[in-house]
Amino acid sequence: MDNKPSFVSDTERQRARTDISADFYAQALEASKEFRKEYRERTDIVKSSDMPMERTADGLIKHIINEGMNTRECCIDIYMQFIPSNGATGTSRHLSEEVAFVIEGTGHDLHYDVSFKLEDEFIWEWETTPKKFEWGPGDYIYIPPYCAHKRVNDDPDNEARVVVINSRLLKPMGFHWFDQLEPAEGFEDVWVPPKD
């Protein structure tokens, strides 16, 4: 073995230990044990009649899977969006990407793409002219991270239904950035405007 000189100094050795103690590791082991016990009790099946409806600032939705529903799914939230004839969702943005599947209806999405730079803090800039993407039954829609977006039902006679999927994985990493920039028409009473 090489007898290379150590790059570690006496000062670093003195700083390596402290008199402060913790039991974080033991707590993590206990939390994992409790999680596995609790996880076994979670549901594998959610009946359609058990999926709650919610009036949101983005419009009417039916939660298919949500972290508040005590299911074994720990990574994604899924909901069905109901968009009235000639209606639209609100405009929202979130740092997680979104995918959607059109069950019924025809319409279009408006996407305001974002660019950013990092100086002393993040500087976000959204396009002022949206990109328009038309959709219909059976179509897949992709919304990039932090892209401000709105969904519009172009059908004058029929409601559109779209299943939306979002990831929860960024939340525990400190990136739970989610803003409702404007409400859907008729849902102004449940809108909380963003502060920035």
N, C-alpha and C positions, 0 to 999 in steps of 0.2 A: 504494500500500500504506500502511496505517495505521502511524504511528510510535508505537505504544503502548509505554509504558515496560515493561521486562522485570520480571517478578516474581522472577527468579533473582538471588540475592545472590552476593557474592564468596565467602562461606563455602561455599555450595552448589557453586560452580565448583571450589573447592579439593578438595572431597570427591568430585567426579565421577570422578576417576581415581585409581588406586592403582599401586603398584609390583609388585603381585602379578599373575602371568600364569597362563594356563591354556590348554588346547587342547580344551575340552569340545565346541566346535562341530565341530572337525575329527574328534573321536572319534565324534560323532553321525553325521557323514557316512560315516565308515568303517563304523560299526555298521549303518547302513542298507544300505550296499553288501553287507556280509556276510550280513545278514538276507535280502536278495532272492536272493542266490546259494543260501543254505541252503533258503529257502522253495521254490524250484523242485524241490528233491529230496524234498520232503514228499509223502506219499501223498494221493490224491484219493478212494480207495476203501478202506473197512475192511470186510473180509469178516466175516461173523458168527462164523466160527471163530477170528478174530484178536482178538475183543473179550474182554478179560480179565474174569474173575469176581473179586470181592473180598468177603471177610467184613469188614463194617464195623460200627461201633457202632450204625448205623442199620439193620442187617440185611444180607441178601445182595443184592449188586448186580452187574450186568454193565455195564461201561463201553462205551458206544457211541462216544462221542467224549470225549477228555480231553486236556488240554494236555500230558500226558506221553506221548501216543500218536503224536507226530510227524506230525500231519495238517495240512492247510492251514487248518483252522478255528482261528481265533485269538481268538474272542470268547465261545464258549459251551462248556459241558460238558453232555453228555447221558449218562444211564445208565438202565438198566431195574432197577426195584426188584421184588424177589420177596417177597411177604408171605404167610407160611403161613396155612392155614385157621385161623380164630379167633385169628390173631396180629396183631401190630402192629409198626410201625417204632419206633425210639426217638423222643425229642423233641429237635428241633434248632431253631436259629435262625441266620439269616445276613442280612447287610445287603442282599444282592441279592435281588430278587424271584425267585420260582420259578413255573414253569408245569409242569403235568403232564398226561399223557393216559393214560386208563385203557384198557389193552389187553384185560384180562379180569379178572373178579371184581367183587364188590359190597362196599361198605364205607362208611366215612365218615372225614373229616378232622376233627381238633380243632385249632382256631386260637385261640391266646391273643394277641389284638391288643396292640400296644404303643403307648404314648404317651411323648413325651420333652419335656424342656425343656433349654435350654442356659444354664447359669450360668457358673461357673468351669470346668465340665466338663459332658459330657452326663449327664443324669439320666434313666434309662430306667425305665418302670413297665409291667409286663405285667398284663393282666386275669387274675384268679384263676379265673374261670369261662369255659371255652372256648366258642366258637361251633362248632356242629356242622354239617358239610356232607356230605350223602350223595352217593355217586358209584357209577357202574356202567360197563359197557363203552361205550367211545366218548365218555365225558365228559371235559371239560377242567376242570382244577383250578387256581386261582390262589392263590398264597401271597404276601401283601404283604411288603415289606421288613421284616426283623427280627422278624417275627411267629413266635413259638414255635409249632411245629406237630408233629403226630403223625398217622400214617395207620393206619387200623384195617381189617382184613379181617373182615367180618361173616359170611362164608360158612363154615359148619362143616365143609365137605367139600373145598373147592377152594382152591388157591393163587390169589392176585391178582397181576397184573403191571401195573406202572405205569411209563411212560416219563417221566423227570424232566429238566427243562432249567433250568440255572442259568447266569447270566452271569459271565464272568471280568473284565469291564471295570472293576469297582470295585477290584480288587486293586491294580493299579498306581497308583491314586489314593490309596492308603493306607487303604482301607476294607475290608480283608480280615478282616471280623469274622464268625466262624463258630464256633458252639459246639454241641456235642452235650450237651444238658442231662441226658439219661438214655439208657441203651442199650436196644436191642431185646432182648426176652427171648431168652436163649441166646447173646447176643453181648457179654455183660459182660466177657469176657476181652480184648476189643479196644477197650474204652471207656477214654478218658482224660478224667476229670471236669474241667470248667472250674474255673479257680482263683478266679474272682470270683463 
